[in-house]
Amino acid sequence: MRQHFDDAQLIRAARELMEVYGSQAAAVAEKRATHLNECGEGVSATTWRQIADAVRNVEVKDTSRRSGRSS
């Protein structure tokens, strides 16, 4: 079974993870992805990697806004 999350869902999950883990959110998501992949849960691992990417994207956009740059 293939899971598919749209960008809004990934960003929402990323922001929630960031609220809990702060600057470690991307690392937490990557660690979960690695664990799931090792357990044979490749689809779920892919989703967590997408969430990690979304965390990094949100961090970049937030940093750009704070510094006065637009993207």
PDB file of N, CA, C and O in Angstrom:
ATOM      1  N   MET A   1       0.841  -1.185   0.000  1.00  0.00           N
ATOM      2  CA  MET A   1       0.000   0.000   0.000  1.00  0.00           C
ATOM      3  C   MET A   1       0.884   1.246   0.000  1.00  0.00           C
ATOM      4  O   MET A   1       1.809   1.357   0.805  1.00  0.00           O
ATOM      5  N   ARG A   2       0.604   2.151  -0.876  1.00  0.00           N
ATOM      6  CA  ARG A   2       1.397   3.364  -1.005  1.00  0.00           C
ATOM      7  C   ARG A   2       0.679   4.528  -0.330  1.00  0.00           C
ATOM      8  O   ARG A   2      -0.487   4.804  -0.611  1.00  0.00           O
ATOM      9  N   GLN A   3       1.395   5.204   0.562  1.00  0.00           N
ATOM     10  CA  GLN A   3       0.853   6.389   1.207  1.00  0.00           C
ATOM     11  C   GLN A   3       1.264   7.597   0.379  1.00  0.00           C
ATOM     12  O   GLN A   3       2.351   7.640  -0.196  1.00  0.00           O
ATOM     13  N   HIS A   4       0.378   8.567   0.333  1.00  0.00           N
ATOM     14  CA  HIS A   4       0.734   9.811  -0.344  1.00  0.00           C
ATOM     15  C   HIS A   4       0.215  10.972   0.485  1.00  0.00           C
ATOM     16  O   HIS A   4      -0.968  11.044   0.818  1.00  0.00           O
ATOM     17  N   PHE A   5       1.112  11.864   0.804  1.00  0.00           N
ATOM     18  CA  PHE A   5       0.747  13.050   1.553  1.00  0.00           C
ATOM     19  C   PHE A   5       1.001  14.266   0.679  1.00  0.00           C
ATOM     20  O   PHE A   5       2.018  14.348  -0.010  1.00  0.00           O
ATOM     21  N   ASP A   6       0.072  15.204   0.711  1.00  0.00           N
ATOM     22  CA  ASP A   6       0.290  16.408  -0.078  1.00  0.00           C
ATOM     23  C   ASP A   6       1.201  17.368   0.690  1.00  0.00           C
ATOM     24  O   ASP A   6       1.496  17.154   1.866  1.00  0.00           O
ATOM     25  N   ASP A   7       1.638  18.418   0.015  1.00  0.00           N
ATOM     26  CA  ASP A   7       2.576  19.366   0.614  1.00  0.00           C
ATOM     27  C   ASP A   7       2.038  19.971   1.903  1.00  0.00           C
ATOM     28  O   ASP A   7       2.788  20.135   2.866  1.00  0.00           O
ATOM     29  N   ALA A   8       0.767  20.300   1.935  1.00  0.00           N
ATOM     30  CA  ALA A   8       0.186  20.915   3.135  1.00  0.00           C
ATOM     31  C   ALA A   8       0.271  19.962   4.326  1.00  0.00           C
ATOM     32  O   ALA A   8       0.557  20.392   5.444  1.00  0.00           O
ATOM     33  N   GLN A   9       0.027  18.684   4.097  1.00  0.00           N
ATOM     34  CA  GLN A   9       0.109  17.705   5.181  1.00  0.00           C
ATOM     35  C   GLN A   9       1.546  17.536   5.668  1.00  0.00           C
ATOM     36  O   GLN A   9       1.795  17.428   6.869  1.00  0.00           O
ATOM     37  N   LEU A  10       2.489  17.514   4.724  1.00  0.00           N
ATOM     38  CA  LEU A  10       3.896  17.380   5.096  1.00  0.00           C
ATOM     39  C   LEU A  10       4.366  18.597   5.889  1.00  0.00           C
ATOM     40  O   LEU A  10       5.089  18.457   6.875  1.00  0.00           O
ATOM     41  N   ILE A  11       3.961  19.778   5.464  1.00  0.00           N
ATOM     42  CA  ILE A  11       4.350  20.997   6.175  1.00  0.00           C
ATOM     43  C   ILE A  11       3.726  21.031   7.564  1.00  0.00           C
ATOM     44  O   ILE A  11       4.381  21.424   8.530  1.00  0.00           O
ATOM     45  N   ARG A  12       2.482  20.627   7.668  1.00  0.00           N
ATOM     46  CA  ARG A  12       1.816  20.574   8.975  1.00  0.00           C
ATOM     47  C   ARG A  12       2.560  19.610   9.906  1.00  0.00           C
ATOM     48  O   ARG A  12       2.809  19.939  11.066  1.00  0.00           O
ATOM     49  N   ALA A  13       2.911  18.439   9.410  1.00  0.00           N
ATOM     50  CA  ALA A  13       3.656  17.465  10.215  1.00  0.00           C
ATOM     51  C   ALA A  13       5.029  18.022  10.595  1.00  0.00           C
ATOM     52  O   ALA A  13       5.487  17.838  11.722  1.00  0.00           O
ATOM     53  N   ALA A  14       5.676  18.698   9.658  1.00  0.00           N
ATOM     54  CA  ALA A  14       6.990  19.294   9.931  1.00  0.00           C
ATOM     55  C   ALA A  14       6.894  20.334  11.039  1.00  0.00           C
ATOM     56  O   ALA A  14       7.713  20.341  11.959  1.00  0.00           O
ATOM     57  N   ARG A  15       5.905  21.204  10.957  1.00  0.00           N
ATOM     58  CA  ARG A  15       5.742  22.254  11.979  1.00  0.00           C
ATOM     59  C   ARG A  15       5.440  21.656  13.351  1.00  0.00           C
ATOM     60  O   ARG A  15       5.933  22.147  14.367  1.00  0.00           O
ATOM     61  N   GLU A  16       4.637  20.607  13.380  1.00  0.00           N
ATOM     62  CA  GLU A  16       4.337  19.953  14.657  1.00  0.00           C
ATOM     63  C   GLU A  16       5.607  19.328  15.250  1.00  0.00           C
ATOM     64  O   GLU A  16       5.854  19.431  16.451  1.00  0.00           O
ATOM     65  N   LEU A  17       6.395  18.689  14.406  1.00  0.00           N
ATOM     66  CA  LEU A  17       7.652  18.104  14.864  1.00  0.00           C
ATOM     67  C   LEU A  17       8.601  19.196  15.364  1.00  0.00           C
ATOM     68  O   LEU A  17       9.300  19.010  16.360  1.00  0.00           O
ATOM     69  N   MET A  18       8.620  20.327  14.670  1.00  0.00           N
ATOM     70  CA  MET A  18       9.470  21.444  15.068  1.00  0.00           C
ATOM     71  C   MET A  18       9.043  22.019  16.419  1.00  0.00           C
ATOM     72  O   MET A  18       9.887  22.442  17.209  1.00  0.00           O
ATOM     73  N   GLU A  19       7.746  22.034  16.682  1.00  0.00           N
ATOM     74  CA  GLU A  19       7.266  22.527  17.973  1.00  0.00           C
ATOM     75  C   GLU A  19       7.767  21.653  19.115  1.00  0.00           C
ATOM     76  O   GLU A  19       8.083  22.152  20.195  1.00  0.00           O
ATOM     77  N   VAL A  20       7.836  20.359  18.874  1.00  0.00           N
ATOM     78  CA  VAL A  20       8.253  19.431  19.921  1.00  0.00           C
ATOM     79  C   VAL A  20       9.776  19.340  20.027  1.00  0.00           C
ATOM     80  O   VAL A  20      10.321  19.350  21.131  1.00  0.00           O
ATOM     81  N   TYR A  21      10.465  19.252  18.889  1.00  0.00           N
ATOM     82  CA  TYR A  21      11.903  18.978  18.887  1.00  0.00           C
ATOM     83  C   TYR A  21      12.781  20.163  18.502  1.00  0.00           C
ATOM     84  O   TYR A  21      14.007  20.057  18.543  1.00  0.00           O
ATOM     85  N   GLY A  22      12.186  21.270  18.135  1.00  0.00           N
ATOM     86  CA  GLY A  22      12.970  22.463  17.792  1.00  0.00           C
ATOM     87  C   GLY A  22      13.955  22.194  16.672  1.00  0.00           C
ATOM     88  O   GLY A  22      13.608  21.613  15.644  1.00  0.00           O
ATOM     89  N   SER A  23      15.179  22.623  16.885  1.00  0.00           N
ATOM     90  CA  SER A  23      16.203  22.508  15.841  1.00  0.00           C
ATOM     91  C   SER A  23      16.603  21.065  15.541  1.00  0.00           C
ATOM     92  O   SER A  23      17.309  20.814  14.565  1.00  0.00           O
ATOM     93  N   GLN A  24      16.168  20.124  16.355  1.00  0.00           N
ATOM     94  CA  GLN A  24      16.487  18.710  16.129  1.00  0.00           C
ATOM     95  C   GLN A  24      15.419  17.979  15.324  1.00  0.00           C
ATOM     96  O   GLN A  24      15.536  16.775  15.098  1.00  0.00           O
ATOM     97  N   ALA A  25      14.378  18.691  14.887  1.00  0.00           N
ATOM     98  CA  ALA A  25      13.240  18.047  14.218  1.00  0.00           C
ATOM     99  C   ALA A  25      13.642  17.246  12.980  1.00  0.00           C
ATOM    100  O   ALA A  25      13.191  16.114  12.808  1.00  0.00           O
ATOM    101  N   ALA A  26      14.472  17.809  12.129  1.00  0.00           N
ATOM    102  CA  ALA A  26      14.873  17.086  10.912  1.00  0.00           C
ATOM    103  C   ALA A  26      15.653  15.821  11.265  1.00  0.00           C
ATOM    104  O   ALA A  26      15.462  14.775  10.646  1.00  0.00           O
ATOM    105  N   ALA A  27      16.524  15.923  12.253  1.00  0.00           N
ATOM    106  CA  ALA A  27      17.307  14.755  12.674  1.00  0.00           C
ATOM    107  C   ALA A  27      16.404  13.675  13.255  1.00  0.00           C
ATOM    108  O   ALA A  27      16.620  12.488  13.009  1.00  0.00           O
ATOM    109  N   VAL A  28      15.401  14.072  14.018  1.00  0.00           N
ATOM    110  CA  VAL A  28      14.448  13.107  14.582  1.00  0.00           C
ATOM    111  C   VAL A  28      13.699  12.400  13.460  1.00  0.00           C
ATOM    112  O   VAL A  28      13.541  11.179  13.487  1.00  0.00           O
ATOM    113  N   ALA A  29      13.240  13.162  12.478  1.00  0.00           N
ATOM    114  CA  ALA A  29      12.515  12.564  11.350  1.00  0.00           C
ATOM    115  C   ALA A  29      13.411  11.600  10.573  1.00  0.00           C
ATOM    116  O   ALA A  29      12.967  10.521  10.181  1.00  0.00           O
ATOM    117  N   GLU A  30      14.663  11.982  10.352  1.00  0.00           N
ATOM    118  CA  GLU A  30      15.606  11.100   9.636  1.00  0.00           C
ATOM    119  C   GLU A  30      15.857   9.821  10.429  1.00  0.00           C
ATOM    120  O   GLU A  30      15.938   8.736   9.854  1.00  0.00           O
ATOM    121  N   LYS A  31      15.980   9.949  11.750  1.00  0.00           N
ATOM    122  CA  LYS A  31      16.205   8.774  12.592  1.00  0.00           C
ATOM    123  C   LYS A  31      15.010   7.824  12.520  1.00  0.00           C
ATOM    124  O   LYS A  31      15.178   6.607  12.437  1.00  0.00           O
ATOM    125  N   ARG A  32      13.812   8.386  12.552  1.00  0.00           N
ATOM    126  CA  ARG A  32      12.607   7.555  12.425  1.00  0.00           C
ATOM    127  C   ARG A  32      12.582   6.862  11.068  1.00  0.00           C
ATOM    128  O   ARG A  32      12.232   5.686  10.966  1.00  0.00           O
ATOM    129  N   ALA A  33      12.956   7.599  10.031  1.00  0.00           N
ATOM    130  CA  ALA A  33      12.976   7.017   8.684  1.00  0.00           C
ATOM    131  C   ALA A  33      13.955   5.850   8.612  1.00  0.00           C
ATOM    132  O   ALA A  33      13.641   4.800   8.052  1.00  0.00           O
ATOM    133  N   THR A  34      15.128   6.039   9.177  1.00  0.00           N
ATOM    134  CA  THR A  34      16.136   4.976   9.170  1.00  0.00           C
ATOM    135  C   THR A  34      15.628   3.744   9.913  1.00  0.00           C
ATOM    136  O   THR A  34      15.768   2.619   9.432  1.00  0.00           O
ATOM    137  N   HIS A  35      15.044   3.961  11.076  1.00  0.00           N
ATOM    138  CA  HIS A  35      14.516   2.837  11.865  1.00  0.00           C
ATOM    139  C   HIS A  35      13.423   2.101  11.095  1.00  0.00           C
ATOM    140  O   HIS A  35      13.429   0.872  11.027  1.00  0.00           O
ATOM    141  N   LEU A  36      12.496   2.842  10.523  1.00  0.00           N
ATOM    142  CA  LEU A  36      11.406   2.213   9.768  1.00  0.00           C
ATOM    143  C   LEU A  36      11.939   1.437   8.569  1.00  0.00           C
ATOM    144  O   LEU A  36      11.455   0.346   8.266  1.00  0.00           O
ATOM    145  N   ASN A  37      12.925   1.993   7.894  1.00  0.00           N
ATOM    146  CA  ASN A  37      13.519   1.310   6.746  1.00  0.00           C
ATOM    147  C   ASN A  37      14.176  -0.008   7.181  1.00  0.00           C
ATOM    148  O   ASN A  37      14.055  -1.030   6.507  1.00  0.00           O
ATOM    149  N   GLU A  38      14.875   0.043   8.326  1.00  0.00           N
ATOM    150  CA  GLU A  38      15.512  -1.171   8.853  1.00  0.00           C
ATOM    151  C   GLU A  38      14.483  -2.234   9.233  1.00  0.00           C
ATOM    152  O   GLU A  38      14.773  -3.430   9.211  1.00  0.00           O
ATOM    153  N   CYS A  39      13.283  -1.784   9.582  1.00  0.00           N
ATOM    154  CA  CYS A  39      12.200  -2.710   9.959  1.00  0.00           C
ATOM    155  C   CYS A  39      11.389  -3.168   8.748  1.00  0.00           C
ATOM    156  O   CYS A  39      10.396  -3.881   8.897  1.00  0.00           O
ATOM    157  N   GLY A  40      11.807  -2.764   7.558  1.00  0.00           N
ATOM    158  CA  GLY A  40      11.111  -3.182   6.354  1.00  0.00           C
ATOM    159  C   GLY A  40       9.909  -2.329   6.000  1.00  0.00           C
ATOM    160  O   GLY A  40       9.091  -2.723   5.169  1.00  0.00           O
ATOM    161  N   GLU A  41       9.794  -1.176   6.613  1.00  0.00           N
ATOM    162  CA  GLU A  41       8.671  -0.267   6.359  1.00  0.00           C
ATOM    163  C   GLU A  41       9.118   0.867   5.435  1.00  0.00           C
ATOM    164  O   GLU A  41       9.154   2.031   5.832  1.00  0.00           O
ATOM    165  N   GLY A  42       9.451   0.510   4.220  1.00  0.00           N
ATOM    166  CA  GLY A  42       9.997   1.470   3.266  1.00  0.00           C
ATOM    167  C   GLY A  42       9.077   2.626   2.929  1.00  0.00           C
ATOM    168  O   GLY A  42       9.537   3.758   2.773  1.00  0.00           O
ATOM    169  N   VAL A  43       7.789   2.362   2.816  1.00  0.00           N
ATOM    170  CA  VAL A  43       6.838   3.424   2.474  1.00  0.00           C
ATOM    171  C   VAL A  43       6.769   4.456   3.604  1.00  0.00           C
ATOM    172  O   VAL A  43       6.807   5.662   3.362  1.00  0.00           O
ATOM    173  N   SER A  44       6.669   3.965   4.828  1.00  0.00           N
ATOM    174  CA  SER A  44       6.630   4.884   5.971  1.00  0.00           C
ATOM    175  C   SER A  44       7.954   5.623   6.114  1.00  0.00           C
ATOM    176  O   SER A  44       7.973   6.801   6.473  1.00  0.00           O
ATOM    177  N   ALA A  45       9.053   4.943   5.837  1.00  0.00           N
ATOM    178  CA  ALA A  45      10.372   5.581   5.889  1.00  0.00           C
ATOM    179  C   ALA A  45      10.443   6.728   4.883  1.00  0.00           C
ATOM    180  O   ALA A  45      10.977   7.794   5.189  1.00  0.00           O
ATOM    181  N   THR A  46       9.913   6.511   3.702  1.00  0.00           N
ATOM    182  CA  THR A  46       9.897   7.557   2.680  1.00  0.00           C
ATOM    183  C   THR A  46       9.102   8.769   3.158  1.00  0.00           C
ATOM    184  O   THR A  46       9.511   9.908   2.936  1.00  0.00           O
ATOM    185  N   THR A  47       7.977   8.526   3.808  1.00  0.00           N
ATOM    186  CA  THR A  47       7.160   9.623   4.323  1.00  0.00           C
ATOM    187  C   THR A  47       7.943  10.423   5.357  1.00  0.00           C
ATOM    188  O   THR A  47       7.906  11.653   5.336  1.00  0.00           O
ATOM    189  N   TRP A  48       8.652   9.747   6.262  1.00  0.00           N
ATOM    190  CA  TRP A  48       9.429  10.468   7.271  1.00  0.00           C
ATOM    191  C   TRP A  48      10.584  11.241   6.645  1.00  0.00           C
ATOM    192  O   TRP A  48      10.963  12.296   7.153  1.00  0.00           O
ATOM    193  N   ARG A  49      11.147  10.738   5.561  1.00  0.00           N
ATOM    194  CA  ARG A  49      12.198  11.504   4.865  1.00  0.00           C
ATOM    195  C   ARG A  49      11.599  12.755   4.225  1.00  0.00           C
ATOM    196  O   ARG A  49      12.227  13.814   4.207  1.00  0.00           O
ATOM    197  N   GLN A  50      10.393  12.626   3.707  1.00  0.00           N
ATOM    198  CA  GLN A  50       9.710  13.796   3.146  1.00  0.00           C
ATOM    199  C   GLN A  50       9.409  14.814   4.241  1.00  0.00           C
ATOM    200  O   GLN A  50       9.513  16.019   4.011  1.00  0.00           O
ATOM    201  N   ILE A  51       9.040  14.345   5.416  1.00  0.00           N
ATOM    202  CA  ILE A  51       8.796  15.260   6.536  1.00  0.00           C
ATOM    203  C   ILE A  51      10.103  15.947   6.923  1.00  0.00           C
ATOM    204  O   ILE A  51      10.107  17.148   7.192  1.00  0.00           O
ATOM    205  N   ALA A  52      11.208  15.209   6.957  1.00  0.00           N
ATOM    206  CA  ALA A  52      12.512  15.811   7.263  1.00  0.00           C
ATOM    207  C   ALA A  52      12.849  16.898   6.246  1.00  0.00           C
ATOM    208  O   ALA A  52      13.330  17.969   6.619  1.00  0.00           O
ATOM    209  N   ASP A  53      12.602  16.629   4.972  1.00  0.00           N
ATOM    210  CA  ASP A  53      12.834  17.648   3.930  1.00  0.00           C
ATOM    211  C   ASP A  53      11.941  18.864   4.152  1.00  0.00           C
ATOM    212  O   ASP A  53      12.377  20.002   3.985  1.00  0.00           O
ATOM    213  N   ALA A  54      10.686  18.614   4.529  1.00  0.00           N
ATOM    214  CA  ALA A  54       9.763  19.724   4.791  1.00  0.00           C
ATOM    215  C   ALA A  54      10.236  20.554   5.970  1.00  0.00           C
ATOM    216  O   ALA A  54      10.130  21.780   5.943  1.00  0.00           O
ATOM    217  N   VAL A  55      10.755  19.908   7.005  1.00  0.00           N
ATOM    218  CA  VAL A  55      11.313  20.645   8.151  1.00  0.00           C
ATOM    219  C   VAL A  55      12.418  21.574   7.676  1.00  0.00           C
ATOM    220  O   VAL A  55      12.435  22.756   8.020  1.00  0.00           O
ATOM    221  N   ARG A  56      13.338  21.039   6.886  1.00  0.00           N
ATOM    222  CA  ARG A  56      14.451  21.867   6.398  1.00  0.00           C
ATOM    223  C   ARG A  56      13.946  23.029   5.541  1.00  0.00           C
ATOM    224  O   ARG A  56      14.461  24.142   5.637  1.00  0.00           O
ATOM    225  N   ASN A  57      12.939  22.771   4.704  1.00  0.00           N
ATOM    226  CA  ASN A  57      12.372  23.837   3.874  1.00  0.00           C
ATOM    227  C   ASN A  57      11.713  24.916   4.714  1.00  0.00           C
ATOM    228  O   ASN A  57      11.875  26.104   4.436  1.00  0.00           O
ATOM    229  N   VAL A  58      10.968  24.514   5.741  1.00  0.00           N
ATOM    230  CA  VAL A  58      10.312  25.477   6.630  1.00  0.00           C
ATOM    231  C   VAL A  58      11.371  26.293   7.371  1.00  0.00           C
ATOM    232  O   VAL A  58      11.225  27.505   7.529  1.00  0.00           O
ATOM    233  N   GLU A  59      12.429  25.633   7.823  1.00  0.00           N
ATOM    234  CA  GLU A  59      13.503  26.340   8.530  1.00  0.00           C
ATOM    235  C   GLU A  59      14.139  27.401   7.641  1.00  0.00           C
ATOM    236  O   GLU A  59      14.408  28.513   8.096  1.00  0.00           O
ATOM    237  N   VAL A  60      14.380  27.066   6.380  1.00  0.00           N
ATOM    238  CA  VAL A  60      14.983  28.017   5.446  1.00  0.00           C
ATOM    239  C   VAL A  60      14.046  29.204   5.222  1.00  0.00           C
ATOM    240  O   VAL A  60      14.481  30.355   5.251  1.00  0.00           O
ATOM    241  N   LYS A  61      12.763  28.925   5.000  1.00  0.00           N
ATOM    242  CA  LYS A  61      11.800  30.008   4.775  1.00  0.00           C
ATOM    243  C   LYS A  61      11.665  30.886   6.009  1.00  0.00           C
ATOM    244  O   LYS A  61      11.606  32.110   5.895  1.00  0.00           O
ATOM    245  N   ASP A  62      11.616  30.272   7.193  1.00  0.00           N
ATOM    246  CA  ASP A  62      11.513  31.054   8.425  1.00  0.00           C
ATOM    247  C   ASP A  62      12.751  31.924   8.636  1.00  0.00           C
ATOM    248  O   ASP A  62      12.641  33.072   9.068  1.00  0.00           O
ATOM    249  N   THR A  63      13.916  31.382   8.334  1.00  0.00           N
ATOM    250  CA  THR A  63      15.157  32.140   8.470  1.00  0.00           C
ATOM    251  C   THR A  63      15.165  33.311   7.483  1.00  0.00           C
ATOM    252  O   THR A  63      15.566  34.419   7.836  1.00  0.00           O
ATOM    253  N   SER A  64      14.725  33.067   6.255  1.00  0.00           N
ATOM    254  CA  SER A  64      14.669  34.136   5.248  1.00  0.00           C
ATOM    255  C   SER A  64      13.735  35.254   5.682  1.00  0.00           C
ATOM    256  O   SER A  64      14.052  36.431   5.508  1.00  0.00           O
ATOM    257  N   ARG A  65      12.597  34.899   6.240  1.00  0.00           N
ATOM    258  CA  ARG A  65      11.644  35.917   6.707  1.00  0.00           C
ATOM    259  C   ARG A  65      12.237  36.750   7.831  1.00  0.00           C
ATOM    260  O   ARG A  65      12.093  37.972   7.850  1.00  0.00           O
ATOM    261  N   ARG A  66      12.913  36.079   8.777  1.00  0.00           N
ATOM    262  CA  ARG A  66      13.487  36.810   9.905  1.00  0.00           C
ATOM    263  C   ARG A  66      14.596  37.745   9.466  1.00  0.00           C
ATOM    264  O   ARG A  66      14.802  38.792  10.079  1.00  0.00           O
ATOM    265  N   SER A  67      15.312  37.382   8.416  1.00  0.00           N
ATOM    266  CA  SER A  67      16.424  38.209   7.958  1.00  0.00           C
ATOM    267  C   SER A  67      15.974  39.267   6.943  1.00  0.00           C
ATOM    268  O   SER A  67      16.777  40.071   6.470  1.00  0.00           O
ATOM    269  N   GLY A  68      14.677  39.252   6.619  1.00  0.00           N
ATOM    270  CA  GLY A  68      14.150  40.249   5.707  1.00  0.00           C
ATOM    271  C   GLY A  68      14.220  39.886   4.245  1.00  0.00           C
ATOM    272  O   GLY A  68      13.879  40.700   3.386  1.00  0.00           O
ATOM    273  N   ARG A  69      14.657  38.677   3.947  1.00  0.00           N
ATOM    274  CA  ARG A  69      14.736  38.222   2.553  1.00  0.00           C
ATOM    275  C   ARG A  69      13.451  37.489   2.203  1.00  0.00           C
ATOM    276  O   ARG A  69      12.879  36.792   3.041  1.00  0.00           O
ATOM    277  N   SER A  70      13.006  37.644   0.985  1.00  0.00           N
ATOM    278  CA  SER A  70      11.839  36.885   0.532  1.00  0.00           C
ATOM    279  C   SER A  70      12.293  35.793  -0.410  1.00  0.00           C
ATOM    280  O   SER A  70      13.324  35.913  -1.073  1.00  0.00           O
ATOM    281  N   SER A  71      11.501  34.708  -0.464  1.00  0.00           N
ATOM    282  CA  SER A  71      11.882  33.603  -1.356  1.00  0.00           C
ATOM    283  C   SER A  71      10.878  33.415  -2.437  1.00  0.00           C
ATOM    284  O   SER A  71      11.034  32.531  -3.278  1.00  0.00           O
TER     285      SER A  71
END
